Amino acid sequence: MASGQVGDEGDDLQLRITPETSKESKIMRIQFTYALLLGTVAMSAPALAHPKLLVANPAAQSSVSPTKTISLAFSEKLIPKLTNVAVAMVAMRDGTAHAPSPVIPAEIHFGTDGKSVAARFAKPLAAGSYRVTWRIVGADTHRIDGSYDFVVR
C-alpha cells in the first residue's frame, strides 16, 4: 500500500504510517494553513483602510466669496470626541504672507451620517488666504491629520 497500511494482528486493527503518508499529510497541512492565512488577510483588508477626505467646501486651492462655514466629508465614520477642525488666516487680502493667525473660533458640528464635520463661524471670513487643518480619528482608531488652503476674495 502506498499511503498507509492497515494490518490485522489478532483482533486489533493497526494503522501503519508510511513516509509517503507523512509527507502527503504535511503538504496538506501547509496548504490548509496557507489558505486559512490568505482568507484571514483578505477579510481584514477593509479594517486596514484609513478615513480619507472625500469632499471639502470650500475646496482646496479655491477662491470663494466670504463664508461662515467650512465642511469636510470623509470616507468613514468619525469619533467626534477625537476630531478637530481649525481654520487660520495665513495671508492678508493683498497676498502679504504672515505667520498663521490664531485659530479662528468656530462651533464644530457633525453630520447625521457620522462621516462629515463642519466648522461654523460667528461672522463670514474676511478676504485673505486661509489654512484648514483637521485631525480626525475614524472607526479604526487611527489618527489622520491633513490641511489645505483656500482664498476668500
Order of alpha helices (4+ residues) and beta strands (2+ residues): beta-beta-alpha-beta-beta-beta-beta-beta-beta-beta-beta
